[in-house]
Amino acid sequence: MQPSSLLKSAFLLSMLSQGALSASIHAGGVNLTMTYPDYGVPPLRPEWNKYLGTFKADHTPDIIQCLRSGEWGQTFDDGPGAPTNQLLDYLQQQNITVTFFIIGANAVAAPNTVKRAFDLGHQIAIHTWSHPHIPTLTEAGIVAELLWTAQVLTDIIGVTPVYMRPPYGEIDAKSRNVIRGLGFIPVIWSNDSSDWDDTVSVESVKSEVDRWASDTSRPPAIGLEHDLNDREAQLARYIIPKLMSGGYKLKPVAECLDDPLPYRRGLDPTAERVGRSAAIAPSSSSALPSTTSAAASISASGTTMPTATPAAQGVRVSSSTRTQVGLSLAFLVAGLAFLAQF
């Protein structure tokens, strides 16, 4: 094949591959039309300036455990990540719903996964836009981290999450005042699985979980797990059945707090609190999201990791999309055969 033909083939391959990828991205039907910030502490939108300087001291205790013995608030932080869809499959098989504390930048990269989790009955909550150390931020920075995440999650699931978790569990008086002042409820944890910490062996993680499960008093708890990588996803398949065998009932955080209204109608702190049934279905379109530039995932240890594309993260593909991809591949083969003649 001549060099010019090779270039033509490469161009054709590129175009058809992009078409197949686009079809995969939109298989879930989520269409994000707003332009979202890049990864990092985002800028404050002008309409949010009204909140600055209005926050009052709030001494409401942070949530660290469920209300009753024998109940475990099951949570996963930092996603959606590459294994999140497989984790959703597993949770569905086990008939378990949990709370996902979502990083806003990762939600932009995988909106269909977030929507799928919500549709399966899981609680969606806020974990900031870029996983910063919140106490180190200015008031404006905290507002932007929270409201941009609330915005994209609202755009995806149709309601605004009320619950949030500060990255690293770090919260001080200033950040608590802002979080509570914006109408969000901070959730920490009582039991850290250390699934995120590569310096802690898998065997050590399992040993600690065994200890929790064997405690016959079954104190009320909220656990900390993650869904960014395979280690974390595999450990979830050990931790969940082990806790259940020990007599714990695993629930989303809002459910174990007897809160039937974990969302609200919009970003305004005074907006009406609602349940998941109030969600407005996001629109469907074949148009690409206006931005997917937030291209980083952050682990609980603060390490920056490349974000998989929505297709790589396992976005579910409908039968119509599989047909589109199949046709693309068929045209690719035919095109390469044609170009090979020159």
ROVO-117579 format. One line per 5 residues: number of its first residue (from 1); their letters; for each residue z, x, y of C-alpha. Coordinates in nm, 3 decimals, always signed. Each point is the difference from the previous one (the first is absolute). Example, Ala and Ser with C-alpha at 12.3 -4.5 7.8 and 13.67 -1.06 7.14 Angstrom:
1> AS> +0.780 +1.230 -0.450; -0.066 +0.137 +0.344
//
This chain:
1> MQPSS> +0.000 +0.000 +0.000; -0.093 +0.134 +0.343; +0.266 +0.066 +0.264; -0.119 -0.297 +0.207; +0.035 -0.224 -0.303
6> LLKSA> +0.349 +0.132 -0.061; +0.093 -0.089 +0.356; -0.142 -0.349 -0.045; +0.197 -0.041 -0.322; +0.317 +0.120 +0.163
11> FLLSM> -0.051 -0.242 +0.288; -0.062 -0.289 -0.238; +0.304 +0.092 -0.206; +0.213 +0.015 +0.313; -0.119 -0.337 +0.128
16> LSQGA> +0.045 -0.179 -0.331; +0.338 +0.160 -0.062; +0.117 -0.118 +0.341; -0.120 -0.349 -0.080; +0.193 -0.007 -0.326
21> LSASI> +0.312 +0.133 +0.173; -0.025 -0.262 +0.273; -0.024 -0.271 -0.263; +0.313 +0.131 -0.168; +0.193 +0.016 +0.327
26> HAGGV> -0.068 -0.364 +0.077; +0.057 -0.137 -0.346; +0.344 -0.128 +0.101; -0.133 -0.193 +0.298; +0.218 +0.158 +0.274
31> NLTMT> -0.186 +0.065 +0.324; +0.186 +0.206 +0.259; -0.179 -0.035 +0.333; +0.254 +0.163 +0.232; -0.021 +0.367 +0.085
36> YPDYG> +0.318 +0.163 -0.128; +0.150 +0.336 +0.101; -0.056 +0.326 -0.180; +0.276 +0.133 -0.219; +0.299 +0.127 +0.197
41> VPPLR> +0.239 -0.165 +0.247; -0.232 -0.262 +0.152; -0.040 -0.083 +0.369; +0.179 -0.299 +0.145; -0.222 -0.300 +0.071
46> PEWNK> +0.033 -0.111 +0.366; +0.127 -0.345 -0.095; +0.294 +0.159 -0.181; +0.133 +0.177 +0.310; +0.199 -0.315 +0.078
51> YLGTF> +0.244 +0.087 -0.278; +0.096 +0.341 +0.138; +0.342 +0.016 +0.162; +0.103 -0.342 -0.132; +0.179 +0.101 -0.317
56> KADHT> +0.372 -0.064 -0.022; +0.263 +0.151 -0.223; -0.006 -0.157 -0.345; +0.271 +0.084 -0.248; -0.122 -0.222 -0.283
61> PDIIQ> +0.050 +0.193 -0.325; -0.313 +0.127 -0.172; -0.090 -0.153 -0.335; +0.086 +0.235 -0.288; +0.051 -0.229 -0.300
66> CLRSG> -0.053 -0.349 -0.139; +0.260 -0.273 +0.036; +0.104 -0.043 -0.363; +0.094 +0.221 -0.291; -0.272 +0.028 -0.259
71> EWGQT> -0.281 -0.023 +0.258; -0.222 +0.295 +0.091; -0.232 +0.002 +0.300; -0.308 +0.176 -0.141; -0.197 +0.184 +0.270
76> FDDGP> -0.296 +0.234 +0.024; -0.066 +0.209 +0.312; -0.291 +0.185 +0.163; -0.297 -0.183 -0.151; -0.242 -0.124 -0.066
81> GAPTN> -0.089 +0.311 -0.198; -0.244 +0.089 -0.274; +0.209 -0.156 -0.283; +0.109 -0.315 +0.185; -0.251 -0.231 -0.167
86> QLLDY> +0.101 +0.123 -0.345; +0.364 -0.054 +0.099; -0.087 -0.355 +0.106; -0.158 -0.057 -0.341; +0.319 +0.118 -0.169
91> LQQQN> +0.229 -0.212 +0.219; -0.215 -0.302 -0.069; +0.025 +0.062 -0.373; +0.378 +0.022 +0.030; +0.014 -0.311 +0.221
96> ITVTF> +0.189 +0.191 +0.269; -0.037 -0.019 +0.377; +0.125 +0.276 +0.229; -0.003 +0.114 +0.362; -0.268 +0.240 +0.120
101> FIIGA> +0.087 +0.190 +0.318; -0.347 +0.080 +0.133; -0.116 +0.286 +0.222; -0.236 -0.148 +0.259; -0.256 +0.279 -0.016
106> NAVAA> -0.023 -0.039 -0.377; -0.043 -0.376 +0.036; -0.307 +0.058 +0.216; -0.146 +0.218 -0.277; +0.073 -0.253 -0.277
111> PNTVK> +0.033 -0.351 +0.143; -0.114 -0.169 -0.320; +0.285 +0.157 -0.195; +0.255 -0.126 +0.253; -0.152 -0.348 -0.014
116> RAFDL> +0.002 +0.003 -0.379; +0.370 +0.093 -0.005; +0.078 -0.287 +0.238; -0.209 -0.246 -0.198; +0.187 +0.097 -0.317
121> GHQIA> +0.327 -0.104 +0.161; +0.139 +0.336 +0.109; +0.182 +0.037 +0.330; -0.191 +0.207 +0.255; +0.214 +0.194 +0.248
126> IHTWS> -0.038 +0.269 +0.266; +0.046 +0.374 -0.050; -0.139 +0.112 +0.341; -0.352 +0.118 +0.081; +0.027 +0.370 -0.084
131> HPHIP> +0.337 +0.062 -0.170; +0.168 +0.188 +0.288; +0.363 +0.092 +0.048; +0.073 -0.307 +0.212; +0.313 +0.134 +0.176
136> TLTEA> -0.214 +0.280 +0.149; -0.243 -0.242 +0.165; +0.011 -0.148 +0.347; +0.063 -0.370 +0.038; -0.373 -0.048 +0.057
141> GIVAE> -0.081 +0.197 -0.312; +0.226 -0.217 -0.215; -0.150 -0.319 +0.142; -0.353 +0.125 -0.067; +0.080 +0.110 -0.357
146> LLWTA> +0.148 -0.339 -0.083; -0.240 -0.233 +0.179; -0.321 +0.172 -0.108; +0.118 -0.029 -0.360; +0.100 -0.361 +0.057
151> QVLTD> -0.343 -0.062 +0.152; -0.208 +0.133 -0.288; +0.220 -0.171 -0.260; -0.031 -0.328 +0.188; -0.377 +0.046 +0.011
156> IIGVT> -0.002 +0.050 -0.378; +0.248 -0.258 -0.131; +0.006 -0.258 +0.279; +0.372 +0.019 +0.084; +0.216 +0.269 +0.161
161> PVYMR> +0.260 +0.174 -0.219; +0.355 -0.009 +0.134; +0.155 +0.261 -0.229; -0.051 +0.373 +0.055; +0.127 +0.328 -0.138
166> PPYGE> +0.038 +0.309 +0.219; -0.163 +0.307 -0.159; +0.248 +0.230 -0.175; +0.261 -0.273 +0.058; +0.061 +0.156 +0.341
171> IDAKS> +0.128 -0.236 +0.267; +0.223 +0.053 +0.303; +0.132 -0.228 +0.275; -0.311 +0.034 +0.217; -0.248 -0.071 -0.277
176> RNVIR> +0.214 -0.282 -0.141; +0.010 -0.167 +0.341; -0.380 +0.014 +0.022; -0.052 -0.117 -0.358; +0.239 -0.293 +0.036
181> GLGFI> -0.120 -0.073 +0.352; -0.353 -0.046 -0.133; +0.132 -0.247 -0.254; -0.021 +0.224 -0.306; +0.267 +0.044 -0.268
186> PVIWS> +0.064 +0.361 -0.113; +0.046 +0.054 -0.373; +0.132 +0.325 -0.143; +0.101 +0.039 -0.367; +0.296 +0.061 -0.226
191> NDSSD> -0.180 +0.179 -0.285; -0.262 +0.271 +0.059; -0.206 +0.064 -0.314; -0.122 +0.338 +0.132; -0.339 -0.086 -0.149
196> WDDTV> -0.154 +0.155 +0.313; +0.178 +0.335 -0.034; -0.201 +0.247 -0.206; +0.300 +0.232 -0.013; +0.179 -0.262 -0.211
201> SVESV> -0.132 -0.006 -0.355; -0.121 -0.320 -0.162; +0.277 +0.042 -0.257; +0.261 +0.016 +0.277; -0.137 -0.314 +0.162
206> KSEVD> +0.015 -0.185 -0.331; +0.353 +0.123 -0.065; +0.118 -0.138 +0.334; -0.170 -0.334 -0.065; +0.164 -0.012 -0.344
211> RWASD> +0.336 +0.040 +0.173; -0.072 -0.291 +0.235; -0.114 -0.223 -0.285; +0.307 +0.079 -0.210; +0.245 -0.101 +0.275
216> TSRPP> +0.132 -0.327 -0.141; +0.135 -0.108 +0.339; -0.361 -0.019 +0.120; +0.081 +0.033 +0.373; -0.247 -0.162 +0.241
221> AIGLE> -0.267 +0.255 +0.088; -0.325 +0.076 +0.177; -0.209 +0.272 -0.158; -0.238 +0.249 +0.157; -0.329 +0.074 -0.175
226> HDLND> -0.352 +0.087 +0.113; -0.362 -0.077 -0.090; -0.201 +0.294 +0.130; -0.067 +0.212 -0.307; -0.013 -0.006 -0.380
231> REAQL> +0.347 +0.147 -0.047; +0.152 -0.283 +0.202; -0.208 -0.265 -0.173; +0.088 +0.128 -0.346; +0.369 +0.015 +0.083
236> ARYII> -0.012 -0.364 +0.111; -0.101 -0.091 -0.355; +0.321 +0.164 -0.121; +0.236 -0.111 +0.275; -0.086 -0.371 +0.001
241> PKLMS> +0.053 -0.077 -0.370; +0.306 +0.227 -0.013; +0.171 -0.190 +0.284; -0.093 -0.332 -0.158; +0.139 +0.109 -0.337
246> GGYKL> +0.324 +0.080 +0.181; +0.025 -0.360 +0.117; -0.139 +0.027 +0.353; -0.222 -0.271 +0.147; -0.269 +0.168 +0.207
251> KPVAE> -0.104 -0.181 +0.318; -0.165 +0.053 +0.339; +0.254 +0.091 +0.267; -0.031 -0.327 +0.192; +0.057 -0.199 -0.319
256> CLDDP> +0.313 +0.190 -0.097; +0.128 -0.067 +0.354; -0.070 -0.375 -0.035; -0.250 +0.017 +0.286; -0.290 -0.243 -0.054
261> LPYRR> -0.164 +0.098 +0.332; -0.093 +0.371 -0.014; -0.293 -0.039 +0.241; -0.073 -0.146 +0.344; -0.297 -0.145 +0.186
266> GLDPT> -0.115 +0.304 +0.194; +0.136 +0.316 +0.158; +0.217 -0.169 +0.264; +0.367 +0.055 -0.094; +0.076 -0.365 +0.077
271> AERVG> -0.281 -0.135 -0.219; +0.091 -0.259 -0.262; +0.126 +0.142 -0.330; -0.207 -0.117 -0.296; -0.049 +0.046 -0.371
276> RSAAI> -0.308 +0.136 -0.174; -0.157 -0.347 -0.025; -0.060 +0.007 +0.377; -0.247 +0.287 -0.033; -0.337 -0.047 +0.168
281> APSSS> -0.280 +0.118 -0.227; -0.168 +0.311 +0.145; -0.372 -0.038 +0.063; -0.266 +0.131 -0.239; -0.303 +0.194 +0.107
286> SALPS> -0.236 +0.266 -0.122; +0.061 +0.202 +0.315; +0.189 +0.325 -0.037; +0.344 +0.029 +0.155; -0.038 +0.128 +0.355
291> TTSAA> +0.200 +0.310 -0.086; +0.126 +0.178 -0.306; +0.082 +0.318 +0.186; +0.367 -0.001 -0.091; -0.070 +0.238 -0.285
296> ASISA> +0.334 +0.121 -0.121; +0.280 -0.118 -0.225; +0.353 +0.121 +0.049; +0.241 +0.052 -0.283; +0.368 -0.066 +0.036
301> SGTTM> +0.052 +0.374 +0.028; -0.224 +0.010 +0.307; -0.290 +0.182 -0.164; -0.343 -0.099 +0.127; -0.238 -0.090 -0.280
306> PTATP> -0.364 -0.109 +0.011; -0.048 -0.373 -0.020; -0.231 -0.126 -0.270; -0.284 -0.222 +0.115; +0.054 -0.370 -0.063
311> AAQGV> -0.236 +0.021 -0.297; +0.191 +0.291 -0.148; +0.326 -0.189 +0.043; -0.118 -0.260 -0.246; -0.112 -0.292 +0.216
316> RVSSS> -0.082 -0.289 -0.231; -0.373 -0.061 -0.029; -0.135 -0.352 -0.041; -0.285 -0.089 -0.236; -0.235 -0.037 +0.295
321> TRTQV> +0.093 +0.348 +0.118; -0.057 +0.144 -0.346; -0.346 -0.156 +0.014; -0.066 +0.164 +0.338; +0.114 +0.337 -0.129
326> GLSLA> -0.211 -0.041 -0.314; -0.308 -0.080 +0.205; +0.067 +0.301 +0.221; +0.011 +0.228 -0.303; -0.316 -0.158 -0.139
331> FLVAG> -0.183 +0.060 +0.328; +0.134 +0.354 +0.002; -0.145 +0.076 -0.342; -0.332 -0.158 +0.091; -0.012 +0.184 +0.330
336> LAFLA> +0.071 +0.337 -0.158; -0.270 -0.062 -0.261; -0.247 -0.086 +0.275; +0.084 +0.304 +0.211; -0.026 +0.228 -0.300
341> QF> -0.374 -0.064 -0.001; -0.047 +0.186 +0.330
//
